[in-house]
Each structure stands twice: as structure tokens, then as C-alpha cells.
């Protein structure tokens, strides 16, 4: 593991809508993912799992959650380890927006913004995704988006107001 001397806090979004086996249905896959994420650092909080409708062509309902993890891993190394966890738990990348066993996204980190060829933090689309904001609000409602300066709670309120047309 590539480590720095600085501890970082990451806000991760987790989703699954395809079981790995009869024993590992989507909600249990998320729980197993959090256990494996704990090997990368210290899990500080885990949001309750929520059920959400899919985006795109998939018809399966998603199980979504979020977690906060503190780690010495810098963002690029964290991304590589999270992708390894996805693969270990059956993720195959072959269809954009398709059914997936596991998706782990880095949404925010304590370092603010990060831009590289393989990773952008904050996640570019998180502000428009209630299935990301709702779990984040459960564990980090006051964490501020480094781009807008708004808290997760405020972003969720604005999104829901826009969705309802109010």
C-alpha cells in the first residue's frame, strides 16, 4: 500500500443492484465492501442502506449507502484499492449504467479538490444524485462541497426542491 504521513478522510458512495450469490444479495455486498474498506483505514461511519430506482437501462432496484473512512492512502492509491475491492466482489466493467454487483465512488475527501486523468474529487455528478446525497446526509450532513461551499444537507435540500418543482 502506498501511504502518506497524513491521514485523510474520504466520503465514499456504495451501490449494488446485482447479487453475487444467494448469500450475497446487494445489501450484504455493501456490508462486505465496508468490511474490506476497513482494511484500508478506519471506518468512521456507515449510512443505513436505502433502496433506490436505477438510472439508465437497468431495471433492478439499487441498494445504496455511504461510508466515511480515514486512511493514510492518497486519492490515487485509494481509488486503486477500491477498484480491487469492486473486482474481488464480482464487479465487471462492461456496460455503462448497467446492473452491477458493486460500485464504490470517492465522492469527497478532506483534501478538497483532486483532479487527475483517472480521478476527480469531488465526484462530478454527486450533486444531482439523491441516492448519493441521502446516505451522505446520514453520516456527514455538515461536510461542505469544496466547489459550491454548500453542506451535504443543503445540497440535498436544493436537489429535492428542484425535483419536486418547488
C-alpha positions in Angstrom: 0.0 0.0 0.0 1.3 3.5 -0.9 0.8 5.6 2.2 1.5 9.2 3.1 2.2 10.6 6.6 -1.1 12.5 6.5 -4.4 10.9 7.4 -7.2 11.7 5.0 -11.0 11.3 5.4 -12.9 10.0 2.4 -16.6 10.0 1.8 -17.5 7.0 -0.3 -20.7 6.1 -2.0 -21.6 2.5 -2.4 -24.2 0.9 -4.6 -25.3 -2.6 -5.8 -28.2 -4.0 -7.7 -27.0 -7.4 -8.7 -26.3 -10.2 -6.2 -23.0 -12.1 -6.2 -24.7 -15.2 -4.8 -27.8 -16.2 -2.9 -25.8 -15.4 0.3 -24.5 -12.0 -1.0 -27.5 -10.0 -2.1 -26.9 -6.3 -2.8 -27.3 -5.0 0.7 -25.0 -7.7 2.1 -22.5 -6.9 -0.7 -22.4 -3.4 0.6 -21.7 -4.6 4.1 -18.9 -6.8 2.9 -17.5 -3.9 0.9 -17.4 -1.8 4.1 -15.6 -4.6 5.9 -13.0 -4.7 3.2 -12.7 -0.9 3.1 -11.9 -1.1 6.8 -8.7 -2.8 5.9 -7.6 0.4 4.1 -8.0 2.5 7.2 -10.6 3.3 9.9 -14.2 3.2 9.1 -15.7 6.2 10.9 -19.4 5.9 9.9 -21.7 3.9 7.7 -25.0 5.1 6.5 -28.1 2.9 6.5 -28.8 1.1 3.2 -31.5 2.7 1.2 -33.4 1.2 -1.8 -33.4 3.4 -4.9 -34.6 3.1 -8.5 -31.9 2.6 -11.2 -30.6 5.2 -13.6 -30.2 4.1 -17.2 -31.3 0.8 -18.7 -31.0 -1.4 -15.7 -34.4 -2.5 -14.2 -33.1 -3.8 -10.8 -33.6 -1.8 -7.6 -30.3 -0.5 -6.1 -29.1 -0.8 -2.6 -27.1 2.4 -1.8 -25.1 3.5 1.2 -22.1 5.7 2.1 -19.2 5.4 4.4 -16.5 7.7 5.9 -13.1 6.2 6.1 -9.9 7.6 7.5 -6.7 6.4 5.8 -3.1 7.3 5.0 -3.7 6.4 1.4 -3.6 9.3 -1.1 -6.5 9.6 -3.5 -5.0 7.7 -6.5 -3.9 4.8 -4.2 -7.4 4.8 -2.5 -9.0 4.6 -5.9 -6.9 1.6 -7.0 -7.7 -0.3 -3.7 -11.4 0.5 -4.0 -11.4 -0.9 -7.6 -9.7 -4.0 -6.3 -12.4 -4.4 -3.7 -15.0 -4.0 -6.5 -13.4 -6.7 -8.6 -13.0 -9.0 -5.6 -16.7 -8.7 -5.0 -17.6 -9.5 -8.6 -17.6 -6.1 -10.4 -17.2 -6.4 -14.1 -17.0 -3.2 -16.2 -18.7 -4.0 -19.5 -21.9 -1.9 -19.6 -22.2 1.8 -18.7 -25.3 2.3 -16.5 -25.9 -1.5 -16.4 -26.7 -3.7 -13.5 -23.6 -4.0 -11.2 -22.6 -6.1 -8.3 -20.7 -3.3 -6.6 -19.9 0.4 -7.3 -17.7 2.4 -4.9 -17.1 6.0 -5.7 -14.9 8.5 -3.9 -17.3 11.5 -3.5 -15.3 13.8 -1.2 -12.0 13.8 0.7 -10.6 16.0 3.4 -8.1 17.5 1.0 -10.7 19.4 -1.0 -10.4 19.1 -4.8 -8.4 16.5 -6.7 -8.0 16.3 -10.5 -6.1 13.7 -12.4 -6.6 11.7 -15.5 -8.2 8.8 -13.5 -10.0 10.6 -10.7 -11.9 13.8 -9.9 -12.9 14.8 -6.4 -15.5 15.9 -5.7 -17.3 13.3 -7.8 -18.5 15.3 -10.8 -22.2 14.2 -10.7 -22.8 13.7 -6.9 -24.8 17.0 -6.5 -27.5 15.6 -8.9 -27.9 12.2 -7.2 -30.2 11.8 -4.3 -29.0 8.2 -3.9 -25.6 9.7 -3.0 -26.7 12.7 -1.0 -29.3 10.9 1.2 -26.7 8.4 2.6 -24.1 11.2 2.9 -26.5 13.3 4.9 -27.0 10.5 7.3 -23.3 10.4 8.2 -21.8 13.8 7.2 -24.6 16.4 6.8 -22.3 19.3 7.5 -19.4 18.3 5.2 -19.1 21.1 2.7 -18.7 20.7 -1.1 -15.3 22.3 -1.9 -16.7 23.7 -5.2 -20.0 25.3 -4.1 -19.3 25.7 -0.4 -22.7 24.1 0.4 -23.2 21.4 3.0 -24.5 17.9 2.1 -27.7 18.8 3.9 -28.1 22.0 1.8 -27.3 20.2 -1.5 -29.8 17.5 -0.8 -32.5 20.1 0.1 -31.8 22.0 -3.2 -31.9 18.8 -5.2 -35.2 17.6 -3.7 -36.7 21.1 -4.2 -35.7 21.0 -7.9 -37.0 17.5 -8.3 -40.4 18.4 -6.8 -40.6 21.6 -8.8 -40.9 23.7 -5.7 
